[in-house]
Amino acid sequence: MSSNQTPALTGAMLQLEDSITDSPRYRGQMRQFEEYANSLESSIQGLSKASKALHQASLDYSTRWSSIISQVSYMAQLSPIKDAKLTQQLSSLGEMLTEIE
């Protein structure tokens, strides 16, 4: 059975009476519940792995975005010719980028 398939459970609960007699019905239900538990565990592990990857990607994105903002701010102060208009525009861009982040 693939990890994407959920086994069909034929009953909402296991019957304790069947466990005492160890009936074939009980064993079949136990196999179904075991398969379901394994599928659920696999799905949860996949979700956890994907969530961790997404979290790391968001951290990387934030770090790179901060670097861009720093570079724009640095550019605003870099020019040897103090062009007030250019400095103003680069500062405004830096502020907009900060708000977007």
C-alpha positions in Angstrom: 0.0 0.0 0.0 1.4 3.4 -0.9 1.9 6.1 1.7 -0.7 8.3 0.1 -3.5 5.7 0.5 -5.5 5.4 3.7 -6.7 1.9 4.4 -10.5 1.5 4.7 -11.4 0.9 8.3 -14.4 -1.5 8.7 -15.6 -0.2 12.0 -15.1 2.8 14.2 -13.6 0.9 17.1 -11.9 -2.4 18.0 -14.1 -4.7 20.1 -12.4 -5.9 23.3 -14.4 -9.0 23.3 -12.9 -10.0 20.0 -9.4 -9.5 21.4 -10.0 -12.0 24.1 -10.9 -14.7 21.6 -8.3 -13.4 19.2 -10.8 -13.8 16.4 -9.9 -13.4 12.7 -12.2 -10.3 12.6 -10.2 -8.7 15.4 -6.8 -9.5 13.7 -8.1 -8.0 10.5 -9.2 -4.9 12.3 -5.8 -4.7 14.1 -4.0 -4.9 10.7 -6.2 -2.1 9.3 -5.6 0.1 12.3 -1.9 -0.6 12.2 -1.8 0.3 8.5 -3.7 3.5 9.2 -1.4 4.4 12.1 1.7 3.8 9.8 0.1 5.9 7.1 -0.7 8.7 9.5 2.8 8.6 11.0 4.3 8.9 7.5 2.0 11.8 6.6 2.9 13.6 9.8 6.6 13.1 9.2 6.2 14.5 5.7 4.3 17.5 7.0 6.9 18.1 9.6 9.7 17.9 7.0 7.9 20.3 4.6 7.1 22.7 7.5 10.8 22.8 8.5 11.9 23.4 4.9 9.3 26.2 4.6 10.5 27.8 7.8 14.2 27.7 6.6 13.2 29.2 3.3 11.4 32.0 5.0 14.5 32.7 7.2 16.7 32.7 4.0 14.2 35.0 2.3 14.2 37.4 5.2 18.0 37.4 5.4 18.3 38.2 1.7 15.6 40.8 1.8 17.5 42.5 4.7 20.7 42.5 2.6 18.9 44.2 -0.3 17.6 46.9 2.1 21.0 47.4 3.5 22.6 47.7 0.1 20.0 50.3 -1.0 20.6 52.3 2.2 24.3 52.1 1.6 23.9 53.3 -1.9 22.0 56.3 -0.6 25.1 57.3 1.3 27.7 56.3 -1.2 27.6 59.0 -3.8 30.6 61.5 -3.6 28.3 64.1 -5.1 25.7 64.8 -2.6 22.7 64.8 -4.8 19.7 65.5 -2.5 17.2 64.1 -5.0 19.0 60.8 -5.5 19.7 60.4 -1.8 16.0 61.1 -1.1 14.8 58.6 -3.7 17.1 55.8 -2.5 16.1 56.5 1.1 12.4 56.3 0.1 13.1 53.1 -1.7 14.8 51.6 1.4 11.8 52.6 3.5 9.3 51.1 1.0 11.4 47.8 0.9 11.4 47.8 4.7 7.6 48.1 4.8 7.2 45.4 2.2 9.3 43.0 4.2 
